[in-house]
């Protein structure tokens, strides 16, 4: 996957959901929506992308490692959109499949106002901090287009977004998405408050 004159990586949004378009129950439980074959497919996809990107809420709720278990695959860069640097230093994203790897396993994209103590803790865990504040927002928010530009400068040519509905809505709104991929499980979750793949205000 290559960027073609865009000055940013090729970005794919990946979503696993139920037949009725839910990614988790109203209580936030997303276990068991898809089976082993779907999980194997996700690892095959990770092997094709330079980086996997999630939001901090996914880290806090699910604590994913975001590694690649595909044959001959290597772990992608792991990027967390975390405006206030709330990612725990004990999070599984910091685990290395290859202990000899020297690069930072995680990039944390932050906005204004992150506590320096939190940043020191994340750096100690092995994270590299990227300052990408959205200067048009009154609230601390990461500018995803700015983040993509920084990733491009680092030689990252492709990004797989696996985060929740809020992050995916922000990515679509920012105009950085090139492709969407849906894994649909043959089951119905139901519930007006159950999580959906794209949150936000939606189309008007």
C-alpha positions as a printed Julia matrix, in Angstrom:
204×3 Matrix{Float64}:
   0.0     0.0    0.0
   1.49    3.32  -1.1
   0.45    6.92  -0.85
   0.27    8.52  -4.3
   1.06   12.2   -4.02
  -1.25   12.69  -1.04
   1.53   13.5    1.47
  -0.23   11.27   3.97
  -0.64    7.53   4.52
  -3.3     5.4    2.89
  -5.97    5.0    5.58
  -8.43    2.13   5.98
 -11.19    2.0    8.59
 -11.82   -1.55   9.82
 -15.01   -2.48  11.67
 -16.35   -5.78  12.96
 -20.07   -5.54  13.64
 -23.29   -7.49  14.01
 -25.91   -7.88  11.28
 -27.83   -4.94  12.75
 -24.79   -2.67  12.74
 -23.62   -2.86  16.36
 -20.0    -3.09  17.49
 -20.8    -3.67  21.17
 -23.76   -4.09  23.49
 -25.25   -1.17  25.41
 -22.99   -2.23  28.31
 -19.93   -1.96  26.06
 -19.3    -5.7   25.69
 -17.79   -6.49  22.29
 -16.57  -10.02  22.98
 -17.93  -12.77  20.81
 -19.28  -10.61  17.98
 -16.93  -12.29  15.51
 -15.27  -15.7   15.51
 -11.74  -17.07  15.04
 -11.77  -16.69  11.23
 -12.52  -12.99  11.48
  -9.78  -12.49  14.07
  -7.34  -14.32  11.81
  -8.33  -11.99   8.97
  -7.64   -8.94  11.17
  -4.11  -10.2   11.85
  -3.57  -10.75   8.13
  -4.63   -7.16   7.52
  -2.29   -5.85  10.2
   0.56   -7.6    8.41
  -0.15   -5.45   5.34
  -0.23   -2.08   7.1
   2.58   -0.03   8.58
   0.52    1.12  11.56
  -2.64    0.39  13.53
  -4.47    3.34  15.09
  -6.98    3.36  17.95
  -8.42    5.92  20.34
  -7.62    6.06  24.03
 -11.09    4.79  24.93
 -10.37    1.52  23.13
  -7.17    1.17  25.17
  -8.94    1.93  28.45
 -11.91   -0.36  27.77
 -10.37   -3.29  25.85
  -6.61   -3.07  26.56
  -5.64   -4.48  23.13
  -2.05   -5.41  22.29
  -2.56   -4.68  18.56
   0.13   -7.19  17.63
   0.31   -9.22  14.43
   0.08  -13.0   14.74
  -0.01  -13.66  11.0
   2.64  -15.96   9.54
   5.76  -13.93   8.7
   3.99  -10.8    9.9
   5.64   -8.26  12.17
   4.03   -5.93  14.65
   2.86   -2.66  13.08
   3.43    0.72  14.64
   0.76    1.18  17.3
  -0.72    4.67  17.44
  -3.07    5.93  20.14
  -5.09    9.12  19.7
  -5.05   10.38  23.27
  -5.53   14.13  23.62
  -4.94   14.18  27.4
  -2.37   11.36  27.65
  -4.65    9.02  29.64
  -3.1     5.81  28.28
  -1.87    3.68  31.22
   1.84    2.9   31.18
   0.83   -0.71  31.93
  -1.31   -1.03  28.78
  -0.73   -4.07  26.57
   0.07   -1.9   23.54
   3.54   -1.44  25.04
   4.3    -5.17  24.91
   6.81   -6.14  22.24
   6.52   -9.38  20.28
  10.19   -8.98  19.37
  12.27   -7.94  22.43
  15.19   -7.0   20.14
  13.2    -4.32  18.33
  14.66   -0.9   19.07
  11.98    1.49  17.82
   9.31    2.91  20.1
   6.42    0.4   20.09
   3.77    3.1   20.5
   3.16    6.62  19.24
   0.82    8.68  21.43
  -0.86   11.61  19.66
  -1.78   14.32  22.15
  -3.33   17.79  22.2
  -2.88   20.68  24.62
  -3.07   20.26  28.38
  -1.63   16.78  28.89
   0.02   16.5   32.31
   3.81   16.3   32.13
   3.8    13.58  34.77
   1.64   11.41  32.52
   3.92   12.12  29.56
   7.01   11.11  31.53
   5.31    7.87  32.53
   4.42    7.07  28.92
   7.93    7.85  27.68
   9.34    5.59  30.38
   7.03    2.8   29.12
   8.54    3.26  25.65
   6.1     5.63  23.97
   7.0     8.48  21.67
   4.79   11.56  22.03
   3.43   13.39  18.97
   1.97   16.86  19.52
  -0.96   17.23  17.11
  -3.4    19.73  18.67
  -6.48   20.82  16.75
  -6.07   24.59  17.01
  -9.62   25.2   15.77
 -11.21   23.3   18.68
 -12.1    24.91  22.02
 -11.62   21.5   23.68
  -8.38   19.46  23.71
  -8.56   17.45  20.5
  -6.1    15.77  18.17
  -5.96   17.06  14.59
  -6.05   13.8   12.62
  -4.97   15.42   9.34
  -1.97   16.91  11.13
  -1.23   13.51  12.66
  -1.31   11.84   9.23
   1.16   14.42   7.93
   3.55   13.63  10.8
   3.22    9.9   10.16
   3.97   10.42   6.47
   7.18   12.25   7.36
   8.22    9.2    9.39
   7.81    6.94   6.36
   4.5     5.4    7.48
   2.58    4.84   4.25
  -0.48    2.95   5.46
  -2.67    3.09   8.57
  -5.42    0.71   9.71
  -7.94    2.39  12.02
  -9.42   -0.12  14.47
 -10.8     2.25  17.08
 -14.36    2.82  18.18
 -17.18    4.81  16.65
 -16.02    8.21  17.92
 -12.57    7.92  16.35
 -13.99    6.61  13.08
 -16.47    9.47  12.91
 -13.62   11.94  13.47
 -11.51   10.26  10.78
 -14.33   10.44   8.23
 -15.06   14.05   9.17
 -11.38   14.92   8.74
 -11.41   13.47   5.21
  -8.45   11.15   5.78
 -10.19    7.83   5.03
  -9.43    6.12   1.72
 -11.15    2.77   2.29
 -13.63    1.15   4.67
 -13.72   -2.57   5.46
 -16.62   -4.18   7.34
 -16.66   -7.64   8.87
 -20.32   -8.53   9.43
 -21.22  -11.3   11.87
 -24.51  -13.2   11.36
 -26.04  -12.19  14.69
 -28.29   -9.46  16.04
 -27.4    -7.48  19.18
 -30.18   -4.89  19.26
 -30.61   -2.03  21.7
 -30.98    1.67  20.97
 -27.94    2.41  23.16
 -25.71   -0.27  21.7
 -22.5     1.04  20.12
 -22.42    1.65  16.38
 -19.41    1.77  14.0
 -19.62    5.53  13.39
 -20.71    7.81  16.21
 -20.69   11.61  16.13
 -23.48   13.79  14.83
 -23.84   11.88  11.56
 -25.01   13.16   8.19
 -27.38   16.1    8.02
